[in-house]
Amino acid sequence: LEGRLIFDNINNHKIDSVVFQGYESYLNSFTFEIVDQQAPIIDLGSTRVICEGDSILLDAGITLGALYEWSNGSRQHSTWIKTSGNYSVKVSNSLGSVTDQVQVIVKPIINLSLSDTIIACNGDSVTLIAGYDDSYSYLWSPNGETSSSIKVTTSGIYHVLVDNGTGKCLATDSTFVSFRGAKIRLFNYQG
């Protein structure tokens, strides 16, 4: 088998291997050449938000024969990120180069510390506080309140779900509030 085989990879699929197959054929020689068909195209997207302790994969896509230069030193088409910052990549081939960047924001873990049990006197009220950050969203059950703190006057289990604004970094906690006893008014008449 001699000759030239042309494969137009217009969709930039990753090629892992080339296989020749035929009946009683013999491969005398083979030359493999990658010819760039288009300049690189990348889009890292908009700002990415992750939770503390998590990581995110930034991917510049696969352009055959291209060179990748990430701002964190990586030379691969993708890189894992764990810290806040602005990250950029330059992708180059024989037809040109293109650069894109994206901001990664790492949100802190939400720490909730409601008491396991709160005991109060009947007739009093108890204020349950889940936090002080107005950029967070709060959802209490069983009544669906959405403020960072609530006042309760009846016994029961109260749950809170807190989101730090990403829709991904969630925390939950609960407490049992028990109202006991009775409030009485005592009058002491002298004489």
C-alpha positions in Angstrom: 0.0 0.0 0.0 1.4 3.3 -1.1 -0.1 6.7 -1.5 -1.5 9.5 0.6 -4.4 9.4 2.9 -6.0 12.8 3.9 -8.3 13.1 6.9 -10.0 16.4 7.5 -10.6 16.7 11.2 -13.0 19.7 11.0 -14.5 19.0 14.4 -11.2 18.8 16.1 -11.8 15.2 17.4 -9.0 13.7 19.5 -7.1 11.1 17.4 -5.6 8.3 19.6 -4.6 5.9 16.9 -4.6 5.2 13.2 -5.3 1.6 12.0 -4.7 0.2 8.5 -6.6 -2.9 7.6 -6.8 -4.9 4.4 -6.6 -8.4 2.9 -3.1 -9.7 2.6 -1.7 -6.1 2.6 1.6 -5.0 3.6 2.5 -1.5 4.9 5.8 -0.4 3.4 6.0 3.0 5.0 3.8 5.5 6.8 4.1 9.2 7.4 1.7 10.9 9.7 1.3 14.7 9.3 -1.1 16.9 11.2 -2.0 20.0 9.2 -3.8 22.8 11.0 -7.1 23.5 9.4 -8.2 26.5 11.6 -6.8 28.8 14.3 -7.7 27.8 17.8 -11.0 28.7 19.3 -11.5 28.8 23.1 -14.1 30.0 25.5 -13.5 29.6 29.2 -16.9 31.1 30.0 -17.9 33.5 32.7 -16.9 33.8 36.3 -16.8 30.4 38.1 -17.7 30.1 41.8 -16.7 27.0 43.9 -16.8 26.1 47.5 -13.7 26.1 49.7 -12.1 22.6 49.5 -13.6 21.9 46.0 -11.8 22.3 42.7 -12.9 23.1 39.2 -11.6 22.0 35.8 -10.9 24.8 33.3 -10.8 23.4 29.8 -9.6 25.2 26.7 -10.7 22.4 24.4 -8.6 20.2 22.2 -7.0 21.7 19.1 -4.7 19.2 17.4 -1.1 20.3 17.3 -1.7 23.3 19.4 0.5 24.5 22.3 -1.2 25.5 25.6 0.2 28.0 28.1 -1.9 28.5 31.3 -1.1 31.3 33.7 -0.6 28.7 36.5 2.2 27.0 34.4 0.2 24.1 33.0 0.9 23.0 29.4 -2.2 20.8 29.0 -5.5 21.6 27.4 -7.2 21.7 30.8 -6.1 22.4 34.4 -7.6 21.9 37.9 -8.1 25.1 40.0 -8.6 25.2 43.8 -7.9 28.9 44.7 -9.5 32.3 43.9 -7.9 34.3 41.1 -7.9 35.2 37.4 -6.7 32.4 35.1 -5.8 32.7 31.5 -4.7 30.4 28.7 -2.9 31.0 25.4 -3.5 28.4 22.7 -1.3 28.6 19.6 -0.9 26.7 16.4 0.5 27.5 12.9 -2.5 29.6 12.0 -2.5 31.9 15.0 -3.0 32.1 18.7 -5.8 33.1 21.0 -6.0 34.0 24.7 -9.0 33.8 27.1 -9.3 34.3 30.8 -11.8 33.5 33.6 -12.1 34.5 37.2 -12.5 31.8 39.8 -14.0 32.7 43.2 -13.7 30.4 46.1 -16.5 30.9 48.7 -15.8 29.9 52.3 -17.5 27.0 54.0 -20.6 28.0 56.0 -20.3 27.2 59.7 -23.6 26.8 61.5 -23.8 26.2 65.3 -27.4 26.0 66.5 -27.7 24.4 69.9 -29.0 20.8 69.9 -31.7 21.7 72.4 -33.1 25.0 73.8 -35.3 25.0 76.8 -37.4 28.1 77.5 -40.4 29.1 79.7 -43.9 29.1 78.2 -44.8 32.6 77.2 -41.3 33.6 76.3 -39.8 33.7 72.8 -36.5 32.3 71.5 -34.5 33.9 68.7 -32.7 31.4 66.4 -29.7 33.0 64.5 -28.2 31.2 61.5 -25.8 34.0 60.5 -25.2 37.6 59.8 -24.2 37.8 56.1 -27.0 39.4 54.0 -25.5 38.1 50.8 -26.4 34.5 51.9 -29.9 33.1 51.5 -31.7 31.4 54.4 -34.7 29.0 54.4 -36.2 27.9 57.7 -38.6 25.1 58.3 -41.3 24.4 59.2 -42.7 27.8 58.3 -40.5 28.9 55.3 -39.0 32.1 56.8 -36.1 33.5 54.7 -34.3 35.8 57.2 -31.1 35.1 58.9 -32.8 34.8 62.3 -36.3 33.9 63.5 -38.3 34.2 66.7 -40.1 31.1 67.8 -42.8 30.8 70.5 -43.8 27.1 70.1 -42.0 23.9 70.8 -40.7 22.0 67.8 -37.7 21.1 65.7 -36.5 24.0 63.5 -34.2 23.5 60.5 -32.3 26.1 58.5 -30.7 25.7 55.1 -28.1 28.4 54.2 -26.7 29.1 50.7 -23.7 31.4 50.4 -24.9 32.8 47.1 -23.7 30.1 44.7 -26.4 27.5 44.8 -23.7 25.0 45.4 -22.2 25.7 48.9 -25.0 24.8 51.2 -25.1 24.1 55.0 -27.9 22.9 57.2 -28.5 22.7 60.9 -31.4 22.1 63.3 -32.4 22.6 66.9 -35.1 21.4 69.2 -36.9 24.2 71.1 -38.9 23.1 74.2 -41.2 25.5 76.0 -42.0 24.3 79.5 -43.7 25.4 82.7 -46.3 28.1 83.0 -46.1 31.8 83.6 -48.0 32.9 86.6 -48.6 36.3 88.2 -48.3 36.3 91.9 -49.8 39.0 94.0 -48.9 39.4 97.6 -51.4 41.3 99.7 -50.1 42.4 103.0 -52.3 42.7 106.0 
